[in-house]
Amino acid sequence: MLDSKPVRVAERRYFKEKPTPEEVRWLAARLPGGARDLLSTRSRRYKELGLAERDLSEDELIALLAAEPGLWRRPVVVRGDRVVVGYDAPSLEELLEGRE
């Protein structure tokens, strides 16, 4: 979808360049569910760590997401102060077209 739009894309590979806790916090602050919205509950790493059985605070989730890129829902698309997580075609389309 990003390739078909006339937008400049800066790609970041979180497995090679892990985000800082501050970056995760910035993204989480722009999502209705906070850091939980960044978390992939279907990932292998999520299951390995037994996260479904744990009640983690926002700070704990942020630290975990900064340390474990395998826990991220992808893609994470940022435009200005707006963030869309996961392949949500209508939301991505809206973001890329600059609609509110």
All heavy atoms as an XYZ file, in Angstrom:
806
protein
N       0.824     -1.184      0.000
C       0.000      0.000      0.000
C       0.871      1.252      0.000
O       0.570      2.211     -0.686
C      -0.937     -0.002      1.200
C      -1.701      1.293      1.363
S      -2.820      1.338      2.758
C      -4.136      0.336      2.144
N       1.944      1.261      0.784
C       2.803      2.442      0.857
C       3.464      2.733     -0.485
O       3.673      3.891     -0.837
C       3.865      2.270      1.932
C       3.371      2.224      3.370
C       4.525      1.930      4.318
C       2.676      3.501      3.754
N       3.776      1.678     -1.243
C       4.425      1.863     -2.533
C       3.524      2.553     -3.543
O       4.004      3.203     -4.459
C       4.880      0.513     -3.100
C       5.980     -0.109     -2.263
O       6.685      0.624     -1.554
O       6.122     -1.338     -2.310
N       2.224      2.419     -3.377
C       1.292      2.988     -4.353
C       0.924      4.435     -4.050
O       0.175      5.047     -4.794
C       0.021      2.132     -4.410
O      -0.687      2.231     -3.179
N       1.442      4.994     -2.982
C       1.118      6.367     -2.578
C       2.309      7.292     -2.832
O       3.458      6.885     -2.682
C       0.757      6.427     -1.084
C      -0.449      5.602     -0.717
C      -1.689      6.218     -1.303
C      -2.898      5.388     -0.965
N      -4.065      5.794     -1.682
N       2.022      8.546     -3.180
C       3.110      9.501     -3.401
C       3.608     10.101     -2.083
O       3.508     11.295     -1.851
C       2.447     10.556     -4.291
C       1.021     10.540     -3.856
C       0.726      9.104     -3.507
N       4.105      9.239     -1.207
C       4.621      9.693      0.082
C       6.065      9.224      0.223
O       6.449      8.184     -0.299
C       3.784      9.158      1.272
C       2.403      9.738      1.258
C       3.729      7.650      1.291
N       6.833     10.005      0.933
C       8.211      9.624      1.221
C       8.188      8.725      2.448
O       7.553      9.051      3.450
C       9.041     10.865      1.470
C      10.525     10.589      1.509
C      11.308     11.837      1.737
N      10.899     12.359      3.044
C      10.982     13.615      3.408
N      11.435     14.500      2.583
N      10.599     14.015      4.605
N       8.879      7.619      2.379
C       8.869      6.642      3.464
C      10.269      6.509      4.046
O      11.239      6.347      3.317
C       8.387      5.259      2.948
C       8.481      4.215      4.037
C       6.972      5.350      2.407
N      10.352      6.593      5.356
C      11.589      6.308      6.071
C      11.350      5.005      6.819
O      10.546      4.942      7.734
C      11.920      7.429      7.040
N      12.013      3.971      6.397
C      11.799      2.643      6.966
C      12.779      2.395      8.104
O      13.939      2.793      8.046
C      12.020      1.601      5.868
C      11.612      0.224      6.257
C      11.693     -0.726      5.077
O      11.528     -0.281      3.924
O      11.924     -1.905      5.312
N      12.287      1.732      9.135
C      13.138      1.388     10.273
C      12.930     -0.076     10.600
O      11.799     -0.516     10.785
C      12.770      2.239     11.470
C      13.479      1.805     12.729
C      13.906      2.972     13.531
N      14.521      2.594     14.756
C      14.375      3.266     15.871
N      13.624      4.333     15.900
N      14.997      2.884     16.958
N      13.996     -0.809     10.693
C      13.971     -2.233     11.032
C      14.270     -2.383     12.522
O      15.406     -2.263     12.943
C      14.999     -2.991     10.202
C      14.823     -2.824      8.717
C      13.996     -3.920      8.178
N      13.799     -3.735      6.752
C      12.862     -4.342      6.101
N      12.045     -5.151      6.735
N      12.703     -4.150      4.819
N      13.235     -2.632     13.319
C      13.397     -2.674     14.768
C      14.265     -3.826     15.252
O      14.787     -3.783     16.344
C      12.039     -2.723     15.465
C      11.318     -1.399     15.465
C       9.948     -1.333     15.486
C      12.011     -0.194     15.460
C       9.275     -0.120     15.499
C      11.363      1.018     15.465
C       9.999      1.045     15.492
O       9.354      2.246     15.508
N      14.432     -4.860     14.439
C      15.303     -5.949     14.861
C      16.777     -5.536     14.764
O      17.607     -6.016     15.519
C      15.058     -7.205     14.018
C      13.805     -7.925     14.409
C      12.607     -7.650     13.766
C      13.801     -8.856     15.425
C      11.441     -8.299     14.131
C      12.645     -9.512     15.804
C      11.462     -9.230     15.149
N      17.093     -4.633     13.848
C      18.469     -4.164     13.686
C      18.751     -2.942     14.559
O      19.847     -2.786     15.071
C      18.744     -3.824     12.227
C      18.795     -5.031     11.335
C      19.147     -4.642      9.924
C      19.207     -5.881      9.045
N      19.559     -5.545      7.668
N      17.778     -2.058     14.664
C      17.928     -0.832     15.449
C      16.743     -0.744     16.422
O      15.694     -0.198     16.103
C      17.939      0.384     14.521
C      18.174      1.682     15.237
C      18.006      2.885     14.304
O      17.992      2.721     13.082
O      17.873      3.981     14.849
N      16.944     -1.317     17.597
C      15.862     -1.368     18.575
C      15.429      0.030     19.000
O      16.267      0.922     19.144
C      16.280     -2.165     19.805
C      16.416     -3.643     19.539
C      16.776     -4.381     20.800
C      16.946     -5.857     20.507
N      17.362     -6.577     21.695
N      14.141      0.208     19.213
C      13.667      1.510     19.679
C      14.037      1.716     21.147
O      14.181      0.766     21.904
C      12.153      1.414     19.514
C      11.873     -0.045     19.639
C      13.054     -0.747     19.041
N      14.170      2.951     21.519
C      14.420      3.260     22.923
C      13.089      3.242     23.669
O      12.016      3.370     23.048
C      15.040      4.660     23.067
O      14.074      5.633     22.633
C      16.331      4.792     22.274
N      13.123      3.110     24.991
C      11.869      3.202     25.750
C      11.152      4.534     25.496
O       9.920      4.566     25.446
C      12.330      3.081     27.203
C      13.586      2.268     27.124
C      14.251      2.715     25.848
N      11.904      5.601     25.287
C      11.286      6.905     25.014
C      10.527      6.889     23.691
O       9.448      7.469     23.579
C      12.350      8.020     25.003
C      12.972      8.293     26.348
C      14.011      7.235     26.772
O      14.570      6.516     25.904
O      14.242      7.119     27.986
N      11.097      6.239     22.679
C      10.407      6.123     21.385
C       9.133      5.297     21.517
O       8.096      5.646     20.949
C      11.330      5.500     20.339
C      12.444      6.407     19.906
C      13.450      5.713     19.006
O      13.900      4.587     19.337
O      13.784      6.296     17.969
N       9.212      4.204     22.260
C       8.026      3.363     22.478
C       6.966      4.170     23.226
O       5.782      4.142     22.868
C       8.374      2.076     23.252
C       7.120      1.251     23.517
C       9.418      1.257     22.509
N       7.375      4.907     24.228
C       6.441      5.730     25.004
C       5.766      6.785     24.115
O       4.580      7.029     24.215
C       7.174      6.399     26.168
C       6.255      7.107     27.146
C       6.996      7.647     28.366
N       7.793      6.661     29.071
C       7.315      5.703     29.857
N       6.026      5.597     30.043
N       8.126      4.864     30.467
N       6.530      7.400     23.214
C       5.993      8.396     22.294
C       4.910      7.777     21.412
O       3.836      8.346     21.234
C       7.122      8.989     21.436
C       6.685     10.111     20.557
C       6.694     11.438     20.871
C       6.163     10.021     19.228
N       6.216     12.170     19.811
C       5.873     11.319     18.787
C       5.903      8.957     18.363
C       5.351     11.603     17.527
C       5.370      9.226     17.112
C       5.107     10.536     16.709
N       5.199      6.610     20.861
C       4.209      5.919     20.019
C       2.980      5.532     20.840
O       1.843      5.772     20.422
C       4.828      4.655     19.399
C       5.898      4.868     18.347
C       6.613      3.559     18.055
C       5.304      5.449     17.081
N       3.214      4.946     22.008
C       2.109      4.480     22.855
C       1.189      5.622     23.258
O      -0.027      5.450     23.340
C       2.668      3.773     24.087
N       1.751      6.794     23.481
C       0.958      7.955     23.892
C      -0.017      8.399     22.808
O      -0.989      9.098     23.095
C       1.887      9.116     24.261
N       0.199      7.969     21.585
C      -0.649      8.362     20.466
C      -1.650      7.278     20.069
O      -2.337      7.413     19.061
C       0.233      8.753     19.278
C       0.844     10.126     19.501
C       2.210     10.299     18.928
N       2.694     11.648     19.233
C       3.273     11.980     20.374
N       3.443     11.091     21.329
N       3.671     13.220     20.593
N      -1.710      6.232     20.849
C      -2.622      5.127     20.563
C      -3.666      5.011     21.665
O      -3.336      5.174     22.841
C      -1.825      3.817     20.453
C      -0.824      3.773     19.300
C       0.129      2.597     19.472
C      -1.553      3.708     17.970
N      -4.905      4.708     21.307
C      -5.968      4.656     22.324
C      -5.704      3.647     23.436
O      -6.034      3.893     24.588
C      -7.228      4.299     21.542
C      -6.820      4.048     20.147
C      -5.386      4.424     19.980
N      -5.069      2.523     23.101
C      -4.790      1.494     24.094
C      -3.381      1.553     24.644
O      -2.932      0.617     25.315
N      -2.654      2.621     24.355
C      -1.293      2.754     24.845
C      -0.373      1.681     24.291
O      -0.548      1.209     23.163
N       0.601      1.269     25.080
C       1.596      0.284     24.650
C       0.953     -1.049     24.278
O       1.462     -1.774     23.427
C       2.636      0.076     25.750
N      -0.173     -1.352     24.873
C      -0.866     -2.611     24.561
C      -1.243     -2.689     23.073
O      -1.271     -3.772     22.492
C      -2.112     -2.744     25.435
C      -2.322     -4.134     25.940
C      -3.286     -4.196     27.105
N      -2.741     -3.912     28.410
C      -1.855     -4.643     29.053
N      -1.371     -5.711     28.508
N      -1.444     -4.317     30.262
N      -1.506     -1.536     22.456
C      -1.840     -1.521     21.032
C      -0.647     -1.861     20.141
O      -0.826     -2.210     18.976
C      -2.392     -0.154     20.618
C      -3.821      0.058     21.056
O      -4.459     -0.894     21.553
O      -4.312      1.196     20.906
N       0.556     -1.767     20.662
C       1.756     -2.113     19.906
C       2.088     -3.600     20.010
O       2.881     -4.122     19.235
C       2.960     -1.310     20.412
C       2.927      0.184     20.159
C       3.987      0.887     21.005
C       3.136      0.478     18.683
N       1.498     -4.276     20.948
C       1.830     -5.663     21.293
C       1.127     -6.667     20.383
O      -0.095     -6.634     20.231
C       1.419     -5.904     22.744
C       1.873     -7.168     23.426
C       3.390     -7.240     23.513
C       1.269     -7.230     24.820
N       1.894     -7.559     19.791
C       1.338     -8.629     18.969
C       1.051     -9.847     19.844
O       1.963    -10.568     20.247
C       2.307     -9.033     17.860
O       1.808    -10.174     17.178
N      -0.214    -10.056     20.141
C      -0.602    -11.179     20.996
C      -0.547    -12.509     20.251
O      -0.695    -13.566     20.864
C      -2.003    -10.960     21.575
O      -2.926    -10.814     20.497
C      -2.041     -9.735     22.466
N      -0.327    -12.465     18.940
C      -0.220    -13.698     18.159
C       1.221    -14.089     17.870
O       1.472    -15.110     17.237
C      -0.985    -13.552     16.848
C      -2.481    -13.428     17.080
C      -3.235    -13.489     15.799
N      -3.126    -12.217     15.095
C      -3.617    -11.999     13.903
N      -4.246    -12.939     13.251
N      -3.489    -10.810     13.346
N       2.169    -13.284     18.347
C       3.572    -13.585     18.050
C       4.070    -14.772     18.873
O       3.587    -15.048     19.973
C       4.452    -12.362     18.319
O       4.606    -12.146     19.710
N       5.041    -15.435     18.313
C       5.654    -16.571     18.994
C       6.290    -16.109     20.305
O       6.185    -16.767     21.342
C       6.707    -17.208     18.089
C       7.382    -18.407     18.699
C       8.294    -19.083     17.711
N       9.004    -18.118     16.896
C      10.317    -18.118     16.679
N      11.057    -19.052     17.195
N      10.892    -17.211     15.937
N       6.948    -14.949     20.278
C       7.633    -14.434     21.473
C       6.635    -14.130     22.597
O       6.929    -14.362     23.768
C       8.436    -13.179     21.094
C       9.398    -12.779     22.146
C      10.520    -13.800     22.294
N      11.416    -13.380     23.351
C      11.850    -14.163     24.311
N      11.524    -15.433     24.351
N      12.640    -13.694     25.242
N       5.467    -13.624     22.248
C       4.413    -13.356     23.225
C       4.044    -14.650     23.958
O       3.932    -14.668     25.184
C       3.189    -12.784     22.501
C       2.017    -12.446     23.385
C       1.928    -11.208     24.014
C       0.975    -13.352     23.577
C       0.840    -10.879     24.816
C      -0.113    -13.035     24.382
C      -0.171    -11.799     24.991
O      -1.247    -11.481     25.782
N       3.920    -15.725     23.210
C       3.574    -17.025     23.802
C       4.724    -17.580     24.628
O       4.519    -18.102     25.726
C       3.155    -17.988     22.697
C       1.845    -17.579     22.052
C       1.494    -18.461     20.866
C       0.177    -18.005     20.283
N       0.277    -17.317     19.040
N       5.948    -17.454     24.112
C       7.125    -17.949     24.833
C       7.282    -17.281     26.192
O       7.669    -17.932     27.167
C       8.398    -17.698     24.016
C       8.546    -18.560     22.803
C       9.708    -18.134     21.904
O      10.338    -17.084     22.169
O       9.977    -18.855     20.937
N       6.981    -15.992     26.261
C       7.130    -15.251     27.516
C       5.917    -15.386     28.432
O       5.935    -14.875     29.554
C       7.376    -13.764     27.219
C       8.702    -13.447     26.528
C       8.754    -11.985     26.107
C       9.878    -13.783     27.444
N       4.875    -16.084     27.972
C       3.682    -16.280     28.791
C       2.980    -14.985     29.143
O       2.455    -14.833     30.248
N       2.956    -14.048     28.212
C       2.417    -12.725     28.510
C       0.900    -12.700     28.673
O       0.376    -11.800     29.325
C       2.853    -11.717     27.436
C       4.357    -11.480     27.375
C       4.684    -10.502     26.261
C       4.896    -10.983     28.702
N       0.210    -13.676     28.134
C      -1.251    -13.711     28.280
C      -1.646    -13.879     29.742
O      -2.696    -13.396     30.168
C      -1.846    -14.838     27.443
N      -0.786    -14.533     30.523
C      -1.077    -14.792     31.934
C      -0.564    -13.697     32.862
O      -0.760    -13.758     34.068
C      -0.445    -16.130     32.372
C      -1.011    -17.348     31.671
C      -0.397    -17.589     30.296
O       0.804    -17.340     30.119
O      -1.147    -18.005     29.397
N       0.102    -12.697     32.309
C       0.716    -11.652     33.137
C      -0.033    -10.336     32.986
O      -0.502     -9.998     31.912
C       2.174    -11.461     32.738
C       2.988    -12.722     33.017
C       4.384    -12.660     32.481
N       5.139    -11.540     33.024
C       6.322    -11.180     32.548
N       6.873    -11.827     31.550
N       6.955    -10.157     33.079
N      -0.130     -9.601     34.074
C      -0.766     -8.288     34.063
C       0.336     -7.245     34.188
O       0.749     -6.896     35.289
C      -1.765     -8.176     35.222
C      -2.544     -6.878     35.186
O      -2.704     -6.301     34.088
O      -2.993     -6.432     36.256
N       0.828     -6.775     33.030
C       1.947     -5.843     33.018
C       1.470     -4.399     33.014
O       0.486     -4.064     32.361
C       2.818     -6.091     31.780
C       3.451     -7.478     31.672
C       4.151     -7.638     30.336
C       4.437     -7.704     32.808
N       2.186     -3.555     33.729
C       1.881     -2.119     33.737
C       2.315     -1.512     32.406
O       3.061     -2.132     31.635
C       2.624     -1.431     34.885
O       4.014     -1.394     34.605
N       1.895     -0.290     32.156
C       2.300      0.427     30.937
C       3.825      0.555     30.880
O       4.428      0.322     29.832
C       1.634      1.809     30.904
C       1.909      2.594     29.655
C       1.095      2.176     28.444
O       0.327      1.190     28.522
O       1.228      2.840     27.398
N       4.458      0.900     31.990
C       5.916      1.026     32.018
C       6.603     -0.307     31.735
O       7.624     -0.345     31.037
C       6.388      1.583     33.363
C       6.085      3.069     33.516
O       5.892      3.763     32.492
O       6.037      3.540     34.672
N       6.084     -1.388     32.276
C       6.659     -2.712     32.018
C       6.505     -3.092     30.544
O       7.429     -3.641     29.942
C       5.993     -3.764     32.904
C       6.355     -3.643     34.363
C       5.535     -4.545     35.263
O       4.303     -4.657     35.060
O       6.133     -5.136     36.183
N       5.338     -2.791     29.966
C       5.125     -3.079     28.547
C       6.078     -2.271     27.673
O       6.635     -2.787     26.704
C       3.678     -2.769     28.143
C       2.647     -3.820     28.485
C       1.244     -3.305     28.175
C       2.914     -5.106     27.718
N       6.264     -1.016     28.007
C       7.167     -0.158     27.234
C       8.588     -0.704     27.279
O       9.257     -0.821     26.245
C       7.079      1.299     27.733
C       5.749      1.900     27.262
C       8.268      2.125     27.256
C       5.383      3.211     27.891
N       9.066     -1.083     28.445
C      10.409     -1.649     28.584
C      10.528     -2.956     27.799
O      11.540     -3.199     27.126
C      10.737     -1.883     30.058
N       9.509     -3.782     27.861
C       9.506     -5.062     27.155
C       9.512     -4.854     25.646
O      10.271     -5.512     24.920
C       8.279     -5.874     27.588
C       8.235     -7.330     27.191
C       9.442     -8.081     27.720
C       6.962     -7.962     27.724
N       8.695     -3.938     25.145
C       8.649     -3.657     23.709
C       9.968     -3.078     23.207
O      10.399     -3.369     22.089
C       7.494     -2.720     23.385
C       6.112     -3.373     23.429
C       5.018     -2.322     23.559
C       5.889     -4.240     22.197
N      10.626     -2.281     24.030
C      11.925     -1.726     23.641
C      12.981     -2.836     23.551
O      13.859     -2.790     22.692
C      12.361     -0.654     24.633
N      12.870     -3.825     24.400
C      13.865     -4.905     24.443
C      13.566     -6.052     23.490
O      14.481     -6.764     23.076
C      13.962     -5.443     25.868
N      12.307     -6.243     23.137
C      11.878     -7.422     22.381
C      11.125     -7.031     21.104
O       9.894     -6.995     21.079
C      10.948     -8.286     23.245
C      11.578     -8.854     24.485
C      12.294    -10.153     24.213
O      12.171    -10.704     23.093
O      12.978    -10.622     25.127
N      11.825     -6.765     20.003
C      11.142     -6.351     18.775
C      10.197     -7.416     18.211
O       9.288     -7.084     17.459
C      12.276     -6.048     17.803
C      13.529     -6.471     18.438
C      13.272     -6.775     19.867
N      10.369     -8.664     18.594
C       9.477     -9.723     18.132
C       8.076     -9.619     18.699
O       7.176    -10.336     18.272
N       7.869     -8.715     19.640
C       6.547     -8.537     20.253
C       5.694     -7.475     19.549
O       4.545     -7.292     19.887
C       6.703     -8.141     21.726
C       7.257     -9.217     22.638
C       7.527     -8.645     24.022
C       6.272    -10.375     22.734
N       6.277     -6.781     18.573
C       5.583     -5.673     17.919
C       4.571     -6.142     16.885
O       4.845     -7.051     16.102
C       6.589     -4.778     17.206
C       7.384     -3.930     18.130
C       8.309     -4.359     19.034
C       7.325     -2.521     18.245
N       8.837     -3.288     19.704
C       8.255     -2.141     19.235
C       6.590     -1.537     17.604
C       8.454     -0.829     19.601
C       6.797     -0.222     17.970
C       7.715      0.121     18.957
N       3.417     -5.470     16.867
C       2.493     -5.591     15.737
C       3.099     -4.753     14.623
O       3.636     -3.690     14.864
C       1.111     -5.029     16.083
C       0.309     -5.952     16.938
C      -1.050     -5.391     17.276
N      -1.822     -5.075     16.081
C      -2.725     -4.097     16.013
N      -2.974     -3.340     17.056
N      -3.384     -3.879     14.906
N       2.982     -5.229     13.419
C       3.560     -4.504     12.292
C       2.542     -4.425     11.171
O       1.704     -5.296     11.061
C       4.828     -5.209     11.805
C       5.941     -5.135     12.833
C       7.211     -5.801     12.384
N       7.179     -7.239     12.284
C       7.371     -8.076     13.286
N       7.597     -7.630     14.480
N       7.335     -9.355     13.104
N       2.674     -3.393     10.360
C       3.621     -2.291     10.419
C       3.188     -1.238     11.426
O       2.038     -1.205     11.859
C       3.570     -1.705      9.007
C       2.159     -1.931      8.574
C       1.781     -3.263      9.190
N       4.132     -0.384     11.777
C       3.844      0.814     12.567
C       4.106      1.976     11.617
O       5.230      2.150     11.152
C       4.752      0.920     13.813
C       4.488      2.215     14.561
C       4.537     -0.284     14.729
N       3.062      2.722     11.308
C       3.183      3.823     10.354
C       2.913      5.128     11.092
O       1.900      5.260     11.780
C       2.195      3.645      9.173
C       2.347      4.779      8.178
C       2.409      2.297      8.495
N       3.844      6.065     10.942
C       3.754      7.351     11.633
C       3.735      8.464     10.596
O       4.530      8.458      9.653
C       4.973      7.550     12.567
C       4.905      8.898     13.263
C       5.081      6.418     13.569
N       2.824      9.389     10.792
C       2.792     10.600      9.974
C       2.500     11.754     10.915
O       1.398     11.853     11.462
C       1.734     10.510      8.888
C       1.747     11.719      7.974
C       0.827     11.554      6.817
N       1.044     12.631      5.873
C       0.313     12.813      4.806
N      -0.668     11.978      4.526
N       0.563     13.814      4.000
N       3.500     12.591     11.115
C       3.350     13.678     12.081
C       3.182     13.097     13.469
O       4.008     12.324     13.937
N       2.072     13.434     14.112
C       1.774     12.919     15.444
C       0.770     11.769     15.418
O       0.282     11.358     16.466
C       1.223     14.033     16.338
C       2.320     14.917     16.896
O       3.490     14.496     16.868
O       2.007     16.019     17.359
N       0.459     11.274     14.239
C      -0.515     10.183     14.125
C       0.186      8.858     13.881
O       1.182      8.793     13.173
C      -1.498     10.483     12.998
C      -2.322     11.726     13.332
C      -3.356     12.045     12.301
N      -4.243     10.918     12.075
C      -4.843     10.697     10.901
N      -4.651     11.520      9.890
N      -5.632      9.663     10.751
N      -0.344      7.804     14.488
C       0.256      6.473     14.412
C      -0.835      5.459     14.078
O      -1.919      5.477     14.666
C       0.914      6.083     15.764
C       1.495      4.684     15.708
C       1.974      7.097     16.160
N      -0.528      4.562     13.136
C      -1.401      3.428     12.835
C      -0.557      2.173     13.015
O       0.561      2.089     12.512
C      -1.963      3.495     11.393
C      -2.718      2.225     11.046
C      -2.868      4.711     11.230
N      -1.112      1.211     13.730
C      -0.395     -0.041     14.005
C      -1.162     -1.198     13.387
O      -2.379     -1.301     13.521
C      -0.251     -0.269     15.531
C       0.456     -1.582     15.810
C       0.494      0.886     16.169
N      -0.434     -2.090     12.713
C      -1.044     -3.245     12.090
C      -1.591     -2.899     10.718
O      -1.661     -1.736     10.333
N      -1.943     -3.925      9.984
C      -2.441     -3.690      8.636
C      -3.944     -3.441      8.692
O      -4.763     -4.339      8.556
C      -2.113     -4.855      7.696
C      -2.418     -4.484      6.280
C      -1.551     -3.660      5.572
C      -3.582     -4.898      5.663
C      -1.838     -3.268      4.286
C      -3.874     -4.512      4.379
C      -3.001     -3.699      3.689
O      -3.297     -3.314      2.415
N      -4.273     -2.193      8.946
C      -5.657     -1.727      8.992
C      -5.832     -0.823      7.773
O      -5.539      0.372      7.833
C      -5.891     -0.974     10.305
C      -7.269     -0.358     10.425
O      -8.034     -0.368      9.438
O      -7.573      0.142     11.509
N      -6.255     -1.415      6.656
C      -6.291     -0.702      5.380
C      -7.030      0.634      5.444
O      -6.495      1.645      4.993
C      -6.865     -1.602      4.287
N      -8.238      0.714      6.012
C      -8.919      2.016      6.044
C      -8.151      3.073      6.849
O      -8.049      4.224      6.427
C     -10.272      1.704      6.695
C     -10.483      0.249      6.480
C      -9.112     -0.358      6.489
N      -7.597      2.679      7.988
C      -6.843      3.638      8.810
C      -5.552      4.075      8.127
O      -5.177      5.243      8.186
C      -6.527      3.039     10.178
O      -7.706      2.844     10.909
N      -4.880      3.128      7.472
C      -3.663      3.472      6.745
C      -3.972      4.419      5.591
O      -3.263      5.398      5.372
C      -2.971      2.209      6.223
C      -2.239      1.381      7.249
C      -1.804      0.043      6.664
C      -1.040      2.123      7.792
N      -5.028      4.126      4.865
C      -5.449      4.978      3.753
C      -5.736      6.400      4.243
O      -5.287      7.378      3.657
C      -6.704      4.381      3.104
C      -7.081      5.021      1.813
C      -6.216      4.566      0.646
O      -5.677      3.456      0.681
O      -6.090      5.359     -0.296
N      -6.462      6.489      5.343
C      -6.805      7.789      5.928
C      -5.541      8.545      6.348
O      -5.399      9.734      6.087
C      -7.705      7.553      7.127
C      -8.208      8.788      7.801
C      -9.115      8.430      8.967
O     -10.168      7.812      8.739
O      -8.742      8.768     10.101
N      -4.621      7.844      6.978
C      -3.364      8.460      7.420
C      -2.546      8.960      6.232
O      -2.052     10.080      6.242
C      -2.563      7.456      8.240
C      -1.213      7.948      8.757
C      -1.410      8.899      9.922
C      -0.367      6.777      9.179
N      -2.425      8.129      5.220
C      -1.598      8.479      4.079
C      -2.181      9.620      3.261
O      -1.462     10.385      2.638
C      -1.370      7.246      3.193
C      -0.546      6.142      3.865
C      -0.530      4.900      2.994
C       0.851      6.609      4.179
N      -3.490      9.737      3.269
C      -4.139     10.826      2.537
C      -4.244     12.092      3.373
O      -4.719     13.109      2.908
C      -5.520     10.378      2.054
C      -5.434      9.321      0.969
C      -6.795      8.843      0.492
O      -7.833      9.403      0.948
O      -6.817      7.919     -0.319
N      -3.843     12.001      4.640
C      -3.836     13.160      5.512
C      -5.210     13.544      6.020
O      -5.426     14.643      6.471
N      -6.149     12.589      5.973
C      -7.497     12.877      6.499
C      -7.532     12.626      7.986
O      -6.799     11.822      8.513
C      -8.531     11.971      5.818
C      -8.732     12.306      4.353
C      -9.801     11.438      3.763
N      -9.192     10.169      3.367
C      -9.771      8.979      3.530
N     -10.959      8.882      4.078
N      -9.176      7.880      3.136
N      -8.427     13.294      8.672
C      -8.612     13.106     10.125
C      -9.706     12.109     10.378
O     -10.668     12.016      9.755
C      -8.964     14.432     10.798
C      -7.794     15.390     10.808
C      -6.636     14.944     11.679
O      -6.857     14.323     12.730
O      -5.500     15.220     11.303
